[in-house]
């Protein structure tokens, strides 16, 4: 049987037709999202480089995904995959240019893929990775805040409400990195992006300049540039783990009170809502339970379920806009207000409207609305 000449012999190392695509696979869950976002910005800052982030659908065939990106004249395919997606038999044919392992080892599906990859990036700070490798990967590039034996390390870390700063150190080179993304976890994500860039042949100093202009993920630990002494953070976190991580990160740069506005949706089951309420009460100084923009009857029912996981009384304001206005009115210098969870039917437009509404609050454009909400 003849082989179609358009079919790549080793998927991911470069398709033989057209411009060719270098394939980078980033595995994991929450961490992978920001890492692949930063890496795309590093690559696209270079002339004649076009990187595209793709989240393959369940059961997607890697060959078809790469072929489609080649037709779009992409030079780099950044595939963000979760563990379950790697069980498709076609993934066994993929030999990526780079495999990035974020978070802790899962079911181990990503390890065979990493072994077939020319380079692999991971952090030895995550428990379990060192025991996964039967022998060291010859193309491994590691990053760490703790292990000075890693290829890239960070020192002199500084955390601010709107950005992080640190010194990135690799063999014979050091540079100060300014990354305008909030949260202590950003140190790791910045180091990971630098490690990926080294594997892909990017210039060390150029990466530092590109990170200075990087943007975070909209709706993920998004600190709004408000003209006030307090800080406002938007995050669409809606699971117990995400809310716990969000509030823990926000606490790191909170000088006064940490105020959590927890969105309660009747789409979530009662047990999860109760757990969310309990986590918010444990980690924040003040909690306001609010609706997600659904009719107030449904919002009150969801708030009642979240209240079951709390031991003390919390503010309960079913109308989301009113809850936000009251929190903004009562905030003082050094306070951090965290809006955890999105609106019903969450879309990018919904986040954009909420973002614009909060910015308008501080510009005085909605003074009459604020007066009606108790200001």
N, C-alpha and C positions, 0 to 999 in steps of 0.2 A: 504494500500500500504506500502510495506516494505521500510525502509530507507537504502540507501547504507551506510554500516559502515565506508567507507572511507571518507564520507562527513563530514566536521567539523560541529559541532552543533552551535558553535559560531565562526564565521569566524574571524581570526585575533588574538584571544586570545591564540591560539596554536592549530595546527592541531593534531588530536589524533594519527595519524599514523606517524611512523618515528621519526625524531628528534624534530619536532614541529617548528613553525615559529612565531616569535613575529612580529606583523605587525605595522609599523609606517607610518602614512599618513601625508604628508607635502603638504598643499594646498597653492596656490598663483601662481605668475608668475615669475618675475625675481628674487625676493628674495629667493624663494623656491629652486632655482637651487643651489645656494652656500650653503645654510643651509644644505640641504640633502647631499651635497658633503662633508662638514666638519663632519657631524654626522657619515657618513660612515667611515671616517678615524679614528674617535674616537673609534668606535666599532671594526674595524678591527685591531686596535693596541692591543686588548686584546687577550690572548691565547684562543684557542678553540671557537672563535667567528668569524662568517662569515656573513657579511652584504652585501646585494646587492641592488643597486639602480635600480629601474624600473620606466620607464615612460609609463604607460599603454596606449595602443592605444585607440582611440575613440570607445566607445562601448564595451571595454574589460570587461569580467566578473571577478570580484575580486577573486572568488573561484578558477578559473582556473589559475590565475596568481600566487596565493599563493601555489597551488598544484605543479606547475612547479618549484617554488623556493625550495619547500621541497624536491623534487626529486634531486635537486642540493646540498642538505644538507646545505642549508643556515639556520642560526639561526635567522636572522633578515631580514625582507622584508621592504625596504624603498620605498614607493610608492609616487612618485611626481605627483600630479594631479592638473589640472586646474579646474576652477569652472564648466565649461560645462560638464566635464566628470562625475561629481557626479550625474547627472540627470538619469543615467542608474538605473533601479529599483533594480538591484542586489546590489548596494551600500547600500541599506536599510538593508541588512542582515549583513553588516560588522560591527564588534565591535572591533576596533583597540586597541592595547595596548596603543598607544599614537597618538594623533592628533595634528599637529603643524599648527597653523594659522599664515601665514606671510602676510605682507601688510595690506591694509585696507579691511573692510568687503565688499564682492562682492554681489552677488545675494542672499546670505544667504544659499546656498545649503550646505556649509560645516558645518553649525551650528548643524543640527541634527546629523551628523556624529560625531562631537565633543562631543555632549551630551552622545552618546553611548560609547565613548572612556573612558578607565579607567583614563587616564590623558590627559590634554590638555595644550599646551604651546602657549602663545601669549604675545604681548607687549602692555601694557596700553598706551604707548606713541602714538600708531597709533590711530587717531581719529575714533570713532565709535564703537570700540570693547566693551567698558563698557556698552553702551546702548543696545547691542545685547543680553546680558544675562539677562533673567528674574529673575534668582537667581544664585548666584555664583556656579561655577562648583566645586564640592568637591575635584577633583584631579587637579585643575589648578595650574600651576607653571608659574609665570610671570617674565619677565625680562625688565629692563628699564635703561635708562641713566638719566632720569629726576625724576621719582617717587621712592622715597626712601622706599615706602611701598612694592615695588615689591620683589619677592623672591630672585632674583639675580640683582644686580646693578653694575654699573661701575663708577670708579672715577679715577682721575689722568690720563686722556687720553692723549696719545702722538701719533702723526701722522707723518710717515716718507714716503719717496717715495717708499720704498720696503716693508714696514711692519707697523703694529700698535702695540702699547703697552698700557695696561691698568691694573688697579687693579679690579679684579672680587670679589665681596663681597656677601656672603650669610650668613645665620644664623650661627654666631659663627665662621666663616671661611673667610679667605681672601688670595688671591694669586695674584702674578704679572703674567700677561698673555702676552706672546710674540707670535704674530700671523703673519706669513710672507705672508700676503695678503694685497695689497694696497687698499686705499680708506676709507673715513670716515664711509661709510655704514658697513664696516667690523666690527666695534665695536658691532653693533647690531647682526650681523650674528654670531660672536663669542659668545656673551651672549646667543643667542638662542640655539646654539649647546651645551653649558654648561647646560642650562635648560633641554634640551632633555636628556642629559647624566644623570642628577640627577633622572629624571623620570625612566630611564632604569636601575638604580642601579650602574652606573659607579662611580669610585672613584674620588673625587674632585681633589686631587693632580695629579693623573695619567692623568686626562683630560688635565690639564695644561701642562704637559710634552708632551702629544700627539699633542696638538695644536702648540707647538713650531716647530714640524716637519711637520705640515700640508702643503698641497699644494693648491694653488688657482686653479680656472678653467682656462684651456688653452683658450686663446682668449677672456677672460673676465677680464678686468682691469689687464692685464698681464704686469708687469714691467720687462723689459729685464735686465739681469745682465751685462750691458756693462761697459767696462773700460773707462769711460768718466765722465766729470763733469755735463753733462746733463742727462736727463732720457728719455727713450722711452717706451711708453705704447701701447700695442696692444689690440684692442677690436673690436669684430665683430658687434658692435652696428649699426643697420641700420634703426631704427625708431626714430621719433622725441623725444619721451620720453627717449629712451636709450641714444641717443647722448647728450641730455640735462643733464642727470644724470652723464654720463661719464665725460663731461667737467667740471661740477660742482665739482665732486670728485677730478679730477686732479688739479683743481685750488687750492684746500686745501693744497697741498704740492708743489706748484709751487713757487719757489723763485724769478724767473725772468719772462720770457715770456712763455705763453702757446700757443703752435703752433699746430693747428689742420690740419691734412691731411684728408680731407673728401672724402671718396670713393663714386663716383657717378655712379650708375648703370642704364642702360636704362630699366632694369626690373621693376624699381620703377615708379610710376606715377608722372607726372609733378608737381602736387600740393605738394606731399610729398617731392620731391627733393627741391622745392622752400623753404619749411618750414625748411628742414634740413640746407640749406644754411643760412637762417636767424638765426637759433639757433646757428650755429657755429660762425657766425659773431658777435653775441651778447655776447657770452661767452668766445671766444678765442681772444688773442692779434693779432694773424696772422692766416689766413686761406689759405690753398692751396687746390684747387679743383682738384682731380685727377681721372683717370679712375679706373675701377675695374679689369683690365687685358683683357677686351674685345678689339676688333679692334678699332683703334683710331677714326674712323668715328663715331662709336656708342658712344665712350667715350666723344667726343666733343659735341654730341647732348645732352647727359645727363648732362654734365657740364653747358651747356647753360641754361638748365632748372633750375638747382640749383642756377645759377647766378641771376635768376629773383627774388629770395627772398632776395637778398642782396642789400644794399644801396651804398656800396663802392666797389672799385675794389679789387679783390682777385687774388692770383696766380692761374693760370690755366695750368696744365701740364697733358695732356691726358695719357702719358706713366707713369704707376704707379711706376716702378722701378726708373725712372729718378726723379720723384717727391720726392720719399723717399730719394734718394741720395742727392738731393739739400737741402732738409730740414736738413739732418744730417750734411752736410757741413757747413750750416749757423748757426747751434746751438751753443750757448755759455753756460758758466757756469750757472747753476741754471735753464736753460730752460727745459721745459717738452714738448716733441713731442708726440702727440697722433695720432695714426692711427685708424680712426673710420671707420668701415665697412670692409668687407672681399673682396676677389677676386671673380670673376665670377666662378660659379661652386664650391663654397666654400666647402672645405673639411679639415679634420685634417692635411692631407699632405700638402695642400696649406699653412696653417698657419705655419707648420713646416719649409717649404722652405723659407717663408718670414722671419721667426725668424732666421734661419741659415744665410740668406743673410745679415741681419742687423748686426749680430754678426761678420760675416766675414768682413764687412766694417771696423769695428773698429780694427780688427786684422791685417789689411793691405793686406789681401789676394786678394782683388779685386781693387787694386790701379789703374790699367789701366782702369777699367770700371768707376771708380770715376773721373778719368781725363777726360774721354769722356763725362761725365755729367756736366762738368763745375767746377770740383774741381781743 
